[in-house]
Amino acid sequence: MEIVFYKYHGCGNDFVMIDNRNGCFNNYNNEFISKICDRKYGVGADGLILVENNNDLDFTMKYFNSDGSEFGMCGNGARCITKFAKKLGIINNSASFQAIDGVHYSEILDENYVKVKMNDIDMSNYKSIDLTNHNFYLDNGSPHLVINSRNITQIDVSNEGKKIRYNKKYSKNGVNVNFIEYNQNDSSCKVRTYERGVEDETLSCGTGAVAVAIALNYLGIENSNEIKISMKGGDLLVSFNRNEDRFYDIWLSGDVCEVYKGKIDESFKR
């Protein structure tokens, strides 16, 4: 039996997308998913996403990290699945769907630009771990550590991120690590992210971009409620409203691209 898949990416954050409404991918395990996402022996991706039926919403998004684990929301994956759902004829240009952290809404603004509404964040639940250096931890569906840095192009993100990622004082499943370089002269913000589950640097991270934008505004570093986050794979835009410690109406926007269509032979599982 062959499993049809599509390859998508959102600003370089790439995913294997599978239409699982007919249950074609129900007999899976972490090892199989990890093999598919392997860049040497499989398709190669930062994660695998299933589109599944939902009785009350347009669809359910089931997200797996590239190591086969299933924890945390994926913002770029949510944008990609929106465009995939339109390709499948499930939606037109807007969607409501279930993800691991609750219900989300998304919109296709043009052919290759998609935005997704993220969960509200109450910053009174979090605190700066190093106020002097503006280092911050928060959870926006995925746990993120924001580390203020200099010359981030010179940072060995894979090794430095790995040293922090497994620290369970932030989350029992570890934490994503975002190294940021903010320039007050032009309000530009560069970010490089080490993602748990991928266990390496990714070209962009949607929930990471949201975490950085919220932290910058909360700490008074950036006063705008629309912040561009520049990552290695491209630019993401985070917009929001704020009422004291509460951030709401948070939207993550950016490019989405369908790369190709392929087939996986189930014998590959063995």
C-alpha positions as CSV (number, residue, x, y, z in Angstrom):
1,M,0.0,0.0,0.0
2,E,1.2,3.5,-0.8
3,I,0.6,6.6,1.3
4,V,0.3,9.9,-0.7
5,F,2.0,12.9,0.9
6,Y,2.7,16.5,0.1
7,K,5.8,18.5,1.1
8,Y,5.1,22.1,2.4
9,H,7.2,24.7,4.1
10,G,6.5,27.9,5.9
11,C,9.6,30.1,5.7
12,G,11.9,27.1,5.5
13,N,10.1,25.2,8.3
14,D,9.2,22.1,6.3
15,F,6.6,19.4,6.8
16,V,5.3,16.1,5.3
17,M,1.5,16.6,4.9
18,I,-0.9,13.7,4.7
19,D,-4.7,13.6,4.2
20,N,-5.7,11.1,6.9
21,R,-9.5,11.6,6.7
22,N,-9.9,8.1,5.4
23,G,-7.6,6.6,8.0
24,C,-4.8,5.7,5.6
25,F,-2.1,6.6,8.2
26,N,-3.6,5.2,11.4
27,N,-1.2,2.3,11.9
28,Y,1.9,4.5,12.6
29,N,4.5,4.7,15.4
30,N,7.2,7.1,16.4
31,E,9.9,5.1,14.7
32,F,8.0,5.2,11.3
33,I,7.4,8.9,11.5
34,S,11.0,9.5,12.4
35,K,12.1,7.5,9.4
36,I,9.9,9.5,7.1
37,C,11.3,12.8,8.5
38,D,14.9,11.6,8.3
39,R,16.8,13.8,5.8
40,K,19.2,11.0,4.7
41,Y,17.0,8.0,4.6
42,G,13.5,9.4,4.3
43,V,11.5,12.3,2.8
44,G,13.2,14.8,5.2
45,A,11.2,17.3,7.2
46,D,11.0,19.1,10.5
47,G,7.7,17.4,11.2
48,L,4.8,15.4,9.9
49,I,1.2,16.7,9.9
50,L,-2.1,14.8,9.5
51,V,-5.4,16.4,8.3
52,E,-8.2,14.5,10.1
53,N,-11.9,14.8,10.3
54,N,-13.6,16.9,12.9
55,N,-17.4,16.9,13.5
56,D,-17.6,20.5,14.7
57,L,-14.8,22.2,12.9
58,D,-13.3,22.2,9.4
59,F,-10.6,19.6,10.4
60,T,-8.2,18.4,13.1
61,M,-4.5,19.1,12.9
62,K,-2.4,16.2,14.3
63,Y,1.3,17.3,14.5
64,F,4.4,15.1,15.1
65,N,7.9,16.4,15.6
66,S,10.6,14.9,13.4
67,D,11.6,12.4,16.1
68,G,8.0,11.1,16.2
69,S,7.0,12.8,19.4
70,E,3.6,14.5,19.7
71,F,3.8,17.5,22.0
72,G,3.5,21.2,21.4
73,M,1.7,23.5,18.9
74,C,3.4,24.3,15.6
75,G,2.6,27.8,14.3
76,N,4.2,27.4,10.8
77,G,2.6,23.9,10.6
78,A,-0.8,25.4,11.2
79,R,-0.2,27.9,8.4
80,C,0.8,25.1,6.1
81,I,-2.1,22.9,6.9
82,T,-4.5,25.7,6.1
83,K,-3.2,25.9,2.6
84,F,-3.2,22.1,2.3
85,A,-6.8,22.0,3.5
86,K,-7.7,24.4,0.7
87,K,-6.0,22.3,-1.8
88,L,-8.0,19.3,-0.6
89,G,-11.3,21.3,-1.0
90,I,-12.0,21.3,2.8
91,I,-12.0,25.1,3.1
92,N,-12.0,28.2,0.9
93,N,-9.9,30.9,2.4
94,S,-10.6,30.6,6.1
95,A,-10.6,27.7,8.6
96,S,-11.3,26.7,12.1
97,F,-9.5,23.6,13.3
98,Q,-8.5,21.6,16.4
99,A,-4.9,21.4,17.4
100,I,-3.2,19.9,20.4
101,D,-3.5,23.2,22.4
102,G,-7.1,24.0,21.4
103,V,-9.1,25.6,18.6
104,H,-7.4,27.9,16.1
105,Y,-8.5,30.0,13.2
106,S,-6.6,30.8,10.1
107,E,-6.9,32.8,6.8
108,I,-5.3,32.6,3.4
109,L,-4.6,36.3,2.5
110,D,-3.2,35.5,-0.9
111,E,-2.0,32.4,-2.7
112,N,1.2,32.1,-0.7
113,Y,0.6,34.1,2.5
114,V,-1.3,32.6,5.4
115,K,-2.0,33.8,9.0
116,V,-3.1,31.8,12.0
117,K,-4.6,32.9,15.3
118,M,-2.6,31.8,18.3
119,N,-3.8,31.3,21.9
120,D,-4.0,34.2,24.3
121,I,-1.1,34.6,26.6
122,D,-1.3,35.9,30.2
123,M,2.2,37.1,31.0
124,S,1.4,37.3,34.8
125,N,2.0,33.6,34.7
126,Y,5.6,34.0,33.7
127,K,8.6,36.0,34.7
128,S,11.9,37.1,33.3
129,I,14.6,34.7,34.4
130,D,17.3,37.4,33.9
131,L,15.8,40.9,33.8
132,T,19.2,42.6,33.2
133,N,19.7,40.7,29.9
134,H,16.0,40.4,29.1
135,N,16.0,36.6,29.0
136,F,12.5,35.3,29.3
137,Y,10.5,32.0,29.4
138,L,6.9,31.6,28.3
139,D,4.6,29.0,26.9
140,N,2.3,29.8,24.0
141,G,1.3,26.2,23.1
142,S,5.0,25.3,23.0
143,P,7.5,26.2,25.8
144,H,10.1,28.8,24.7
145,L,13.1,30.3,26.2
146,V,14.1,33.7,24.8
147,I,17.7,34.6,25.2
148,N,19.0,38.1,24.3
149,S,22.2,37.7,22.3
150,R,24.8,39.5,20.2
151,N,26.2,38.5,16.8
152,I,23.8,35.5,16.5
153,T,25.2,34.6,13.1
154,Q,28.3,33.4,15.0
155,I,26.4,31.3,17.6
156,D,26.6,27.5,17.3
157,V,22.8,27.2,17.8
158,S,22.8,23.4,17.6
159,N,25.3,22.9,20.4
160,E,24.3,25.9,22.5
161,G,20.6,25.1,22.2
162,K,21.2,21.4,23.1
163,K,22.8,22.4,26.4
164,I,19.6,24.2,27.5
165,R,16.8,22.3,25.7
166,Y,16.6,19.4,28.2
167,N,16.4,21.6,31.3
168,K,13.1,20.4,32.9
169,K,12.8,23.5,35.2
170,Y,10.9,25.1,32.3
171,S,8.8,22.2,31.0
172,K,8.8,18.5,31.8
173,N,9.5,17.8,28.1
174,G,12.2,20.4,27.8
175,V,12.2,23.8,26.1
176,N,12.7,25.4,22.7
177,V,15.6,27.9,22.7
178,N,15.5,31.2,20.8
179,F,18.6,33.3,20.4
180,I,17.6,36.9,19.5
181,E,19.5,40.0,18.3
182,Y,17.4,43.1,18.6
183,N,18.6,46.4,17.0
184,Q,17.0,49.4,18.7
185,N,18.1,51.7,15.9
186,D,15.8,50.2,13.3
187,S,13.6,47.9,15.6
188,S,14.8,44.9,13.7
189,C,14.8,41.5,15.4
190,K,16.8,38.5,14.2
191,V,16.0,35.1,15.7
192,R,17.6,31.6,15.5
193,T,15.8,28.7,17.1
194,Y,16.8,25.3,18.5
195,E,13.6,23.2,18.4
196,R,13.0,20.3,20.7
197,G,11.6,17.3,18.8
198,V,13.7,18.3,15.8
199,E,16.7,18.4,18.1
200,D,18.5,20.9,15.9
201,E,18.2,24.4,14.5
202,T,15.3,25.0,12.2
203,L,15.1,27.7,9.5
204,S,12.1,29.3,11.2
205,C,9.8,28.6,14.1
206,G,6.3,30.1,14.3
207,T,5.7,29.7,18.0
208,G,9.2,30.9,18.6
209,A,8.5,34.1,16.6
210,V,5.3,34.7,18.7
211,A,7.2,34.1,22.0
212,V,9.9,36.6,21.0
213,A,7.5,39.3,19.9
214,I,5.4,39.0,23.1
215,A,8.5,39.1,25.3
216,L,9.9,42.2,23.5
217,N,6.6,44.0,24.0
218,Y,6.0,42.9,27.5
219,L,9.5,44.0,28.6
220,G,9.1,47.4,27.0
221,I,11.8,46.8,24.4
222,E,9.4,47.1,21.5
223,N,6.3,49.2,21.8
224,S,4.6,48.2,18.5
225,N,1.8,45.6,18.5
226,E,3.0,44.4,15.1
227,I,6.5,43.0,15.0
228,K,8.5,41.5,12.2
229,I,10.7,38.6,13.2
230,S,13.6,37.7,10.8
231,M,14.7,34.1,10.7
232,K,17.1,32.2,8.5
233,G,14.2,31.0,6.3
234,G,12.4,34.3,6.0
235,D,10.3,36.9,7.8
236,L,7.3,36.2,10.0
237,L,4.9,38.9,11.2
238,V,3.4,38.8,14.7
239,S,0.5,41.1,15.5
240,F,-1.5,41.3,18.8
241,N,-3.6,43.4,21.2
242,R,-2.6,43.9,24.8
243,N,-4.5,44.6,28.0
244,E,-1.9,45.0,30.8
245,D,-0.4,41.5,31.2
246,R,-2.8,39.8,28.8
247,F,-2.0,39.4,25.1
248,Y,-4.9,38.5,22.9
249,D,-5.9,38.4,19.2
250,I,-2.4,37.1,18.4
251,W,-1.8,36.4,14.7
252,L,1.2,34.8,13.1
253,S,1.6,35.5,9.4
254,G,4.1,34.6,6.7
255,D,4.7,32.8,3.4
256,V,3.7,29.2,2.7
257,C,4.8,27.1,-0.2
258,E,3.8,23.7,-1.6
259,V,7.0,21.9,-2.7
260,Y,6.0,18.6,-4.2
261,K,3.8,15.5,-4.0
262,G,5.1,12.0,-3.5
263,K,4.3,8.5,-2.3
264,I,5.6,6.4,0.6
265,D,5.5,2.7,0.3
266,E,4.3,1.1,3.6
267,S,7.1,-1.5,3.3
268,F,9.4,1.5,4.2
269,K,8.0,1.0,7.7
270,R,9.7,-2.3,8.2
